[in-house]
Amino acid sequence: DIFGHEAGDEVLKAVANTVQAQTTGGDVVIRWGGEEILILKSSMSLLDAWLWAESLRCRIESLTVESHGARINLTASMGVTHLPTAALDDDAIAEADKALYLAKSDGRNAVDPVDKVWIGDEVHTVGKRDDLNLLQKRDTLLERLHQRLGPTQWNHITTHCTTTADMAVQIARLMSRDEQEQRRLYTSAMFHDIGKCIIPELLLAKPRPLETMERRVMASHSRFSRWIASELGADAGMCADIGLHHSRYDDPNEKQGGKHVSLSARILTVADAVVTMLDERPYQQAKTLSAALYELRHERGRQFDPYVVDAAHRLESI
């Protein structure tokens, strides 16, 4: 609407050409509304469909359309579902459409899977409980999700979060942060990976380093974690810390974090990294604390805040 109908037509042509290049003869592409496209594509799993959609989103994001001297940068929000061909009906399409609108409402230019829809229903149910505090709401949500999650998903959103929260508080104490900040940091850490309940078990349990698109899908867990925390009642500052817990210290982009994020988020980044290195993962053996702290020192001032790294090195003497 801002650039006019002629520019809109050019955008649709550019997107259509990109979609055509990403699809095969067996795929079905339908213009579903003014700016919506329905794509029916064979895939082995929800993860495969998500990876394909993320690749398409990145290609669309790289497009620039020129119209009457104006340069239009494109983005796309997508909802993804996976089901047997025989189960394809209006309800299945409606579920994918709900995932699309969740992606739009959570910042746009993103791919959201249909699992976010049913998890979102559970989040909203728990979020209405005025008799529970934030951590109690988290525990109640996990109880409601448990039976539908895989073992790796469950480990990430429970054991890993708890261990990271304890580690973050230890580092905060070494930096002489006050009790209130420590409590807020603990709560943020308890939520930092809760978004992995939406990341497929198949991806979390990969026994090898992730490929580029797999890393992009995995990175979306920070956005999901922030979203869940917000829906359960976490304040804006806490949600920002949760969403930025993988930001690099040397990132010059203020919107992405770096030196511009809060100290709590920078502590959480280091605590999460240490706990991950100490843990046995499908793709890596557990490191000793000394080895983990060596890795921190190597990234001091680059990936990690140098002052937080210095504090973390005092963990060896605790």
Disulfide bonds with the S-S distance in Angstrom:
none
